[in-house]
Amino acid sequence: MSVFKVFDVAGSGMSAQMLRLNTVASNLANAETMATNKQDVYKARHPVFESILQDVGNMDDIATVKVSGIMEEETAAIPHHRPNHPLANEEGYVFSPNIDAVAEMADMISASRSYQNNVEVLSTTKELLLRTLQMGQS
């Protein structure tokens, strides 16, 4: 495998984790939103990743990450009896999404660490390439 393919692999991982961080942020931002009916409630979103095996012409194939889609959760909305709320329906209920903020924060930490690991791979590869070039100057 060419050393430059490391940049492709780590770059695809970073893009995937950035999308994951964005969806988690969106879920957390909408965790406390209210709606008049169950159908209009925000649904948590999660990216779906797949590994893409790339044949580079020899035995050292590489795998990059591709986002194959964004999945919406189908969890039931949580009803709240708040008759004075401006969005309350005729029975006095408003609905909020069933988003677990603790699980979303754990997902955010995981995505952030994965992103940082990919940055470290890029940094180490760059440093190794620079040192290899410096060896040739001597």
C-alpha positions as CSV (number, residue, x, y, z in Angstrom):
1,M,0.0,0.0,0.0
2,S,1.2,3.4,-0.9
3,V,1.9,5.6,2.2
4,F,-0.2,8.3,0.6
5,K,-3.3,6.0,0.8
6,V,-3.1,6.6,4.6
7,F,-4.3,10.1,3.9
8,D,-7.4,8.8,2.0
9,V,-8.3,6.4,4.8
10,A,-7.8,8.9,7.7
11,G,-9.6,11.6,5.7
12,S,-12.6,9.5,5.0
13,G,-12.7,8.6,8.7
14,M,-12.5,12.3,9.7
15,S,-15.4,13.2,7.3
16,A,-17.5,10.4,8.7
17,Q,-16.9,11.4,12.3
18,M,-17.6,15.1,11.5
19,L,-21.0,14.1,10.1
20,R,-21.6,12.0,13.3
21,L,-20.7,15.0,15.5
22,N,-23.1,17.2,13.5
23,T,-26.0,14.8,13.8
24,V,-25.4,14.4,17.6
25,A,-25.3,18.2,17.9
26,S,-28.6,18.5,16.0
27,N,-30.1,15.8,18.2
28,L,-29.0,17.6,21.4
29,A,-30.2,21.0,20.1
30,N,-33.7,19.6,19.4
31,A,-34.0,17.4,22.5
32,E,-36.2,19.9,24.2
33,T,-38.3,21.0,21.3
34,M,-42.1,20.7,21.5
35,A,-44.7,20.0,18.9
36,T,-48.5,20.0,18.8
37,N,-48.9,16.5,17.5
38,K,-46.8,13.3,17.5
39,Q,-46.1,13.4,13.8
40,D,-44.4,16.8,13.9
41,V,-41.9,15.8,16.7
42,Y,-38.2,16.0,15.9
43,K,-36.8,12.5,15.3
44,A,-33.2,11.8,16.3
45,R,-30.9,11.2,13.4
46,H,-27.9,8.9,13.2
47,P,-25.5,8.4,10.3
48,V,-25.1,4.9,8.8
49,F,-21.5,4.1,7.8
50,E,-20.2,1.4,5.5
51,S,-16.7,0.3,4.7
52,I,-15.6,0.5,1.1
53,L,-12.8,-1.9,0.1
54,Q,-10.6,-0.4,-2.6
55,D,-8.4,-2.6,-4.8
56,V,-5.1,-0.8,-5.3
57,G,-3.7,-3.4,-7.6
58,N,-1.9,-5.7,-5.2
59,M,-2.6,-7.7,-2.0
60,D,-2.7,-4.5,0.1
61,D,-6.2,-3.4,-0.4
62,I,-7.5,-0.4,1.7
63,A,-10.8,0.3,3.2
64,T,-12.3,3.8,3.5
65,V,-15.5,4.9,5.2
66,K,-18.6,6.0,3.3
67,V,-21.8,7.4,4.7
68,S,-24.6,5.4,3.2
69,G,-27.4,7.4,4.7
70,I,-28.9,9.1,7.7
71,M,-31.3,7.0,9.8
72,E,-34.2,8.6,11.7
73,E,-35.3,6.9,15.0
74,E,-38.8,5.7,15.2
75,T,-39.2,6.1,19.0
76,A,-42.5,7.3,20.3
77,A,-42.9,11.0,21.2
78,I,-43.3,11.9,24.9
79,P,-46.6,13.6,25.7
80,H,-46.6,16.4,28.3
81,H,-49.8,17.8,29.8
82,R,-49.3,21.5,29.6
83,P,-52.6,23.2,28.8
84,N,-51.1,26.7,29.0
85,H,-48.4,26.0,26.5
86,P,-48.9,27.9,23.2
87,L,-48.4,24.6,21.2
88,A,-50.8,22.6,23.3
89,N,-53.5,20.7,21.3
90,E,-57.2,20.7,22.2
91,E,-56.6,18.1,25.0
92,G,-53.8,20.2,26.5
93,Y,-50.9,18.1,25.4
94,V,-47.6,19.0,23.7
95,F,-45.1,16.4,22.5
96,S,-41.3,16.2,22.8
97,P,-38.8,13.9,21.2
98,N,-37.6,10.8,23.0
99,I,-33.9,11.7,22.9
100,D,-31.5,10.4,25.6
101,A,-29.1,13.3,26.2
102,V,-26.7,11.1,28.1
103,A,-26.4,8.6,25.3
104,E,-26.0,11.4,22.8
105,M,-23.2,12.9,24.9
106,A,-21.5,9.5,25.0
107,D,-21.8,9.3,21.2
108,M,-20.4,12.8,20.9
109,I,-17.3,11.9,23.0
110,S,-16.8,8.7,21.0
111,A,-17.0,10.6,17.7
112,S,-14.7,13.3,18.9
113,R,-12.1,10.7,20.0
114,S,-12.3,8.9,16.7
115,Y,-11.8,12.2,14.9
116,Q,-8.8,13.0,17.1
117,N,-7.3,9.5,16.4
118,N,-7.6,10.1,12.7
119,V,-5.9,13.5,13.1
120,E,-3.1,11.8,15.0
121,V,-2.7,9.2,12.2
122,L,-2.3,12.1,9.7
123,S,0.1,13.9,11.9
124,T,2.3,10.9,12.5
125,T,2.3,10.0,8.8
126,K,3.3,13.5,7.8
127,E,6.1,13.5,10.4
128,L,7.4,10.1,9.1
129,L,7.3,11.4,5.5
130,L,9.2,14.6,6.5
131,R,11.8,12.5,8.3
132,T,12.2,10.2,5.3
133,L,12.8,13.3,3.1
134,Q,15.4,14.6,5.6
135,M,17.3,11.3,5.5
136,G,17.7,11.7,1.8
137,Q,19.3,15.2,2.2
138,S,22.2,13.8,4.3
